[in-house]
Amino acid sequence: MSAARICRACGAGPVALRGKKTGTFLRREFEFHACAACGFMHVEPFSGFAIYDDAYYRGAGPDPYVDYAAEYHDWRATDRGLEFTDLARVAEHYFRPSAAAAPLRLLDFGCGAGGFLKFLRARSSLSGRPLDLTGHDVGSYAEMLRARDGFRILDFVALAREPDASYDLISLIEVIEHLPEPLEVLQIVARLLRPGGLLLLTTGNLESPAARRAGLAYRYCAPEIHVSLFNPRALAALYRRAGLAPHRVRYEGAVRFKVLKTLRHRPAFRALARAALLFPPMVRLIDRRYGVSAMPCAVKPALKA
Ligand SMILES: [Zn+2]
C-alpha cells in the first residue's frame, strides 16, 4: 500500500478504485476511489480551482443549482434563509447566553456569495452576544464583499496569519466536498477554533438511502467539483484526526432548503414542495432519505483544568 493509497479522511485504508464516471460538464472520465475502512471516496483527477469562474457562479458550470448573483443581490429572495436560520438555531442551542456578552467571533470559511454573513449581520446577535463576523474566500465575490459590503474577508495568506483560537464558531457550509485535501482544512479549523468552540459543517451523505440506491449515478457525485465524498463515519474519523470531536445536530430548515434548491428550474414543483415541507413528518422523511442530520458537526474539546 503506497502513501497515495492512504485514505484522506480516516488515514487508514486500503483505498481502491470503486468505479468511473464521465463528467457532465467536462466530458472526460473520472475515477472514484473508496476507503475500505471508512467509505470515504475521493475523485481523480482533480479538475483544479479554475473551474470556479463566473459561469460557475451563475449556474452555467457543473452545478446548475448555484446562483451567486441572486444570493449576493438579496439572499432573502432565495431559499437559503431556511438554511441560515437553521444553522443559527443550532449555534444558539450550543452557545448558552452569557452574562458577559462578549462578542461571538464567527468565521464563515468558504463564504461564497456572502449570504450567511449578510444574514448574520442583519441578525446582529446569537445567544444574546453581538457577532464579530469574518469570511474566508477568494475570487470576485470575495472582493465585492470586502470592498462594497465592508466585510472582513481573508484570503489564504491572511487566514494563515490569524492567531490560534481566534474564533468561537466556524461555518463550513457545502465546502469540504470541493477540497482535495480535507484534513488540511480541518487542521486549520481546529487551530482557529477556541477550546469549546463549534464547527458547523454541512456536506452530502454518500451512505444515505438515496445515495446507496443511486451509486455513482447519484447527482452529488459530480466529479468536476465534488472531489471529497463523505458519510457519517468518514466525517467523524476526519474530525478526530484533526483534534475535533463529532457533535450531533438535528436539521430542519437545512433539509427544506436542500429540496427547494434542486427545484430551482421547476417553479411549479417548487411551490408544491414548499407547501409539503411545512409538515414536520415530511421533513423528517426527507432527512432520513438523504441522511442530512446523520452528518455530524464538531466541537473542539475544552482544555482540561
Ligand atoms: Zn478511510
Residues whose N, C-alpha, C, O or C-beta is under 5 A from the ligand:
A	BS01	ZN	C7 A9 C10 G11 A12 C35 A37 C38 G39 F40
